[in-house]
Amino acid sequence: MTIQEITINKIERKIRLLRKKMINAADVKGLNHPHTIKRSQQLDSQLNSYQRIKSIV
């Protein structure tokens, strides 16, 4: 397994975790709560990283 594949796998795991946390925050606190928005921004950042790496590989 290459370093790129390992990195992609790590980011994919983090994306799944952040998505679950964001959905949970939205369910508990609502869509417009700062905590939910923060989780959404974290997820966006990981998705952007994932797209950048996938475009290189």
N, C-alpha and C positions, 0 to 999 in steps of 0.2 A: 504494500500500500504506500503510495507516495505521500509526501508532506501535504500537497494540495488536497488529496483525498481525505486525509486526516483532518485538515482544517475545515473542509466542507462538512464532514460528519459532525465535528464539534459545533459548527454554526447551526447546522440543521437541528441538533439536539437543543441548543439554546433557543432557537426559534420556537420549537414545540413547547418548551417550558414557558417562555415569555408569553406565548399565545394563550396558554392555559391561565397564567396569572392575570393577564389582561381581561380575559373573559370573566374570571372569578371576581376581579375588582369591579367590573361593570355590573355584574349581577348583584353584588353586595352594596356598592356605593353609588352606582349610576354611571351613565356614560360621560357626563360632564364633570365628574369629580376629579380634582387634581391628581389623585393617585392613579386613576384609570388612564388619564391623559399621559402621565409619566410612563406607564407601562406601554402604552401605544407608541410613544416616541422611542422607547428602548427597542421595541419590536421593529419599528421602521428602520432603525439604525442597523440592526442585525440583518434585516432583509436586504438593505442596500449593500452591506458587506458581502452577503451571499451572492447577489447579482454581479458585483464587481469580480469576485473570484471565479464564478462560473463563466463569465465572459472571457476570462484569460485562459482557462483550462480547455 
